[in-house]
Amino acid sequence: MDYANFSEKFSTISAINMVPFEEGTKAINWGGLEENIHFLIKNGMEVVVPNGNTGEFYALTLEEAKAVTEKVTQLVDGRALVVAGVGYAVDTAIELGKAAQKAGADCVMIHQPIHPYITSEGAVSYFKAIIEALDIPSIVYFKDPNLSDDVLKELALLDKLVGVKYAINDLPRFTKLVREVPKEHNVAWVCGTAEKWAPYFYNAGAVGFTSGLVNIYPEKSKEMLTALKNGDQETVWKIWEEVLPFEDLRAKYNNGNNVVIIKEAMEKVNLTAGVTREPVDPLNEEDKRALSELLQAWGLTADKVQV
């Protein structure tokens, strides 16, 4: 595989798709998932990420996670890059990665280890074991500020590491890292904290950003990407002001609202999002009102969002 060219595919929006759950049983609504994926593809998403945190990866059983990857890959049908989230213990992550390979996914995203006891050296061993065990390339989800960026510098030497989803909002730290990793390693740096932080990361060397907003308002995310690529700073910051209240709502309660804000917004405009699974609670009344006012300000209503 030409890993250098592969890494260029991340110079775009990485769309973290939602997984709808039925009210009451909280079973996966597979028809709703199909609607969501078609919505993303119809709206021009070039990278789709099943089993991301916004897709409630940690609320899925392993068999469900495998099934979600398989279903999303089937639905995308080669029209976008499919990057399947994997995680947990090394052997479990490899098992999920091999299932993703078999399903036809293009790449895996290795979640940040959730083990309570971790060192930078241990993180290198963890990520490296998974990357080397798979045939398809990997990107690393890096969000623990207590881990050294030396982890990524060491992993960058691996051909099959094609990107990093960097989710630590420390811009000087990120800038230094990007400048210290040689370009010949072909690592695509992706802002992992969505539209709120995308302009800052982009100017520091990121080539794209992740998004949950695309599940409800893809036009606005694409406008930001285009403005960033064109160096149109006036438009970038205009869009940033428009999306900031939404991202701030998601960030409430130490990011506890991350998923439920999107699901609530989708349901309000007649997209299928369903309920969340524990430990994500339903949205409280205060935040529901704030979200409704924002959607109204955006002009997003059920008759204006084309499924």
C-alpha positions in Angstrom: 0.0 0.0 0.0 1.1 3.5 -0.7 0.9 4.9 2.8 2.0 8.3 1.8 -0.9 8.8 -0.5 -3.2 7.2 2.0 -2.4 9.7 4.7 -3.5 12.5 2.2 -7.1 11.2 2.4 -7.4 12.8 5.9 -7.1 16.3 4.5 -10.8 16.7 5.1 -13.6 16.2 7.7 -13.6 13.0 9.6 -17.3 12.4 10.2 -18.0 10.5 13.5 -21.3 8.8 12.8 -24.0 8.3 15.4 -25.5 5.0 16.5 -29.2 5.3 17.1 -30.7 3.2 20.0 -34.4 2.3 20.4 -36.3 3.9 23.2 -37.0 1.4 26.0 -34.9 -1.5 24.8 -31.9 0.6 23.8 -31.2 -1.9 21.0 -29.4 -0.6 17.9 -31.8 0.8 15.3 -30.2 -0.5 12.2 -32.6 1.3 9.9 -31.7 4.5 11.6 -28.0 3.8 11.2 -28.6 3.3 7.5 -30.4 6.7 7.3 -27.5 8.4 9.1 -24.8 7.0 6.8 -26.8 7.9 3.7 -27.2 11.4 5.1 -23.4 11.7 5.6 -22.5 10.3 2.1 -25.2 12.4 0.4 -23.7 15.5 2.0 -20.2 14.8 0.7 -18.4 13.2 3.6 -15.1 11.7 2.5 -14.1 10.0 5.8 -16.6 8.1 8.0 -15.6 6.9 11.5 -17.8 4.2 13.0 -17.2 3.4 16.6 -15.9 6.8 17.6 -16.6 8.2 21.1 -19.4 10.3 19.7 -20.7 7.0 18.2 -20.9 5.7 21.8 -18.2 3.0 21.2 -17.8 2.3 24.9 -21.5 1.6 25.2 -21.4 -1.1 22.6 -20.6 -4.8 23.1 -17.7 -6.1 21.1 -20.1 -8.0 18.8 -22.1 -4.8 18.3 -19.0 -2.8 17.5 -18.0 -5.4 14.9 -21.5 -5.3 13.5 -21.6 -1.5 13.3 -18.3 -1.5 11.4 -19.5 -4.1 9.0 -22.8 -2.4 8.4 -21.2 1.1 7.9 -18.6 -0.3 5.5 -21.4 -2.0 3.6 -23.5 1.1 3.4 -20.6 3.4 2.5 -19.7 1.0 -0.4 -16.4 2.6 -1.3 -17.8 6.1 -1.6 -15.8 7.3 1.4 -12.9 6.1 3.6 -14.1 4.0 6.5 -12.0 4.3 9.6 -13.2 1.8 12.3 -12.7 2.6 16.0 -11.0 -0.2 18.0 -9.8 -0.3 21.6 -9.8 -1.9 25.0 -7.1 -4.6 25.7 -4.4 -5.1 23.0 -5.9 -8.5 22.0 -9.4 -7.1 22.0 -8.3 -4.1 19.8 -6.6 -6.5 17.4 -9.7 -8.7 17.3 -11.8 -5.7 16.4 -9.2 -4.5 13.9 -9.1 -7.9 12.1 -12.9 -7.9 12.0 -12.8 -4.4 10.5 -10.3 -5.7 7.9 -12.5 -8.6 7.0 -15.5 -6.3 6.7 -13.6 -4.2 4.2 -12.8 -1.1 6.3 -9.9 1.0 5.0 -8.2 1.9 8.3 -8.6 1.7 12.1 -8.6 4.4 14.7 -7.0 3.1 17.9 -8.8 4.7 20.9 -6.8 6.1 23.7 -6.2 3.3 26.3 -8.6 3.5 29.2 -6.3 1.6 31.6 -5.9 3.6 34.8 -2.2 2.8 35.0 -0.3 3.9 31.9 3.2 5.2 31.1 4.4 6.7 27.8 6.5 3.7 27.2 3.5 1.4 27.8 1.4 3.5 25.4 4.0 3.0 22.7 3.9 -0.8 23.3 0.1 -0.7 23.2 -0.3 1.2 20.0 2.6 -0.5 18.3 1.3 -4.0 19.0 -2.0 -3.2 17.4 -0.6 -1.3 14.4 1.8 -4.1 13.5 -0.8 -6.9 13.9 -3.1 -5.4 11.2 -2.7 -5.3 7.5 -4.7 -2.1 7.1 -3.2 1.2 8.3 -4.0 2.9 11.6 -4.5 6.3 13.0 -4.0 6.9 16.7 -6.4 8.8 18.9 -4.3 10.8 21.3 -6.1 12.7 24.1 -4.2 12.1 27.4 -2.2 15.2 28.3 -0.2 13.2 30.8 1.4 11.1 28.1 4.4 12.5 26.4 4.3 13.4 22.7 7.4 11.2 22.4 4.9 8.4 22.1 3.8 9.8 18.7 7.3 10.6 17.6 8.3 7.0 18.1 5.1 5.6 16.4 5.6 8.0 13.5 8.5 5.7 12.4 6.0 3.0 11.5 4.8 2.9 7.9 1.3 1.8 8.8 0.7 4.7 11.1 -0.9 7.2 8.7 -2.4 9.7 11.0 -3.0 11.1 14.5 -6.3 12.4 15.8 -4.8 14.9 18.3 -7.4 15.9 21.0 -5.3 17.8 23.5 -6.1 21.5 23.2 -2.6 22.7 23.9 -1.7 24.6 20.7 2.0 25.3 21.5 2.5 21.7 22.4 0.8 20.5 19.2 2.7 23.0 17.0 6.0 21.8 18.5 5.1 18.2 17.8 4.2 18.7 14.2 7.4 20.6 13.5 9.5 17.9 15.1 8.0 15.0 13.2 9.7 14.8 9.8 7.2 15.2 6.9 8.7 12.1 5.2 6.9 10.0 7.9 3.7 11.0 6.2 1.6 11.4 9.3 -1.7 13.2 8.8 -2.4 15.5 11.8 -6.1 15.7 12.5 -7.7 18.1 14.9 -9.6 15.8 17.2 -11.7 18.4 19.0 -14.0 19.5 16.1 -15.0 22.8 14.7 -14.4 24.9 17.8 -10.7 24.1 17.7 -10.2 23.4 14.0 -9.0 26.9 13.0 -6.3 26.9 15.6 -5.0 23.4 14.9 -5.2 24.0 11.1 -2.9 27.0 11.4 -0.5 24.9 13.5 -0.3 22.1 10.9 -3.4 20.0 11.1 -4.8 19.0 7.7 -8.4 18.3 8.7 -10.7 17.9 11.7 -13.2 15.5 13.3 -16.9 16.5 13.4 -20.1 15.4 15.1 -21.8 18.5 13.8 -21.9 17.0 10.3 -24.6 14.6 11.5 -27.0 17.6 11.8 -25.4 20.6 9.8 -22.8 19.2 7.3 -23.1 22.3 5.2 -21.6 24.5 7.9 -18.7 22.1 8.6 -17.9 21.9 4.9 -17.9 25.7 4.7 -15.3 25.9 7.4 -13.1 23.3 5.7 -13.3 25.2 2.4 -12.5 28.5 4.1 -9.5 26.9 6.0 -8.1 25.5 2.7 -8.6 28.8 0.9 -7.0 30.8 3.8 -10.2 32.8 4.0 -9.9 33.9 7.6 -12.9 36.2 7.6 -15.2 33.3 6.6 -13.4 30.9 9.0 -14.1 33.1 12.0 -17.6 33.9 10.9 -18.4 30.2 10.8 -16.6 29.6 14.1 -18.9 32.2 15.8 -21.9 30.4 14.4 -20.9 26.9 15.6 -19.4 27.9 18.9 -22.6 27.8 20.9 -23.3 24.3 19.7 -19.8 23.1 20.6 -20.0 24.8 23.9 -23.2 23.0 24.7 -21.5 19.7 23.8 -18.6 20.6 26.1 -20.7 21.1 29.2 -20.3 18.9 32.2 -16.7 18.0 31.2 -17.9 16.9 27.7 -20.8 14.9 29.2 -23.2 16.5 26.7 -21.0 15.5 23.7 -23.3 12.8 22.3 -26.7 13.8 23.6 -26.7 17.3 22.1 -26.2 15.8 18.7 -28.8 13.2 19.2 -31.3 15.7 20.5 -30.6 18.1 17.6 -31.1 15.3 15.1 -34.4 14.2 16.5 -35.6 17.8 16.5 -35.1 18.0 12.7 -36.6 14.5 12.0 -33.3 12.7 11.6 -33.1 9.3 13.4 -30.8 9.4 16.5 -32.7 7.7 19.2 -31.7 7.7 22.8 -28.3 7.4 24.4 -27.1 4.5 26.5 -25.7 4.7 30.0 -23.7 6.5 31.2 -24.9 9.2 28.9 -28.1 10.8 30.4 -30.9 12.4 28.4 -30.5 16.2 27.9 -31.8 18.4 30.7 -34.6 20.9 30.2 -32.3 24.0 30.3 -30.0 22.6 27.6 -32.9 21.5 25.5 -34.2 25.1 25.5 -30.7 26.4 24.6 -30.4 23.9 21.8 -33.9 24.7 20.4 -33.1 28.4 20.3 -29.8 27.7 18.5 -31.4 25.4 15.8 -34.0 28.2 15.3 -31.3 30.8 14.9 -29.6 28.5 12.3 -32.9 28.0 10.5 -32.7 24.3 10.9 -36.1 22.7 10.9 -37.5 19.3 9.9 -38.7 20.7 6.5 -35.3 22.2 5.7 -33.0 19.2 6.5 -33.1 16.8 3.6 -32.6 13.2 4.7 
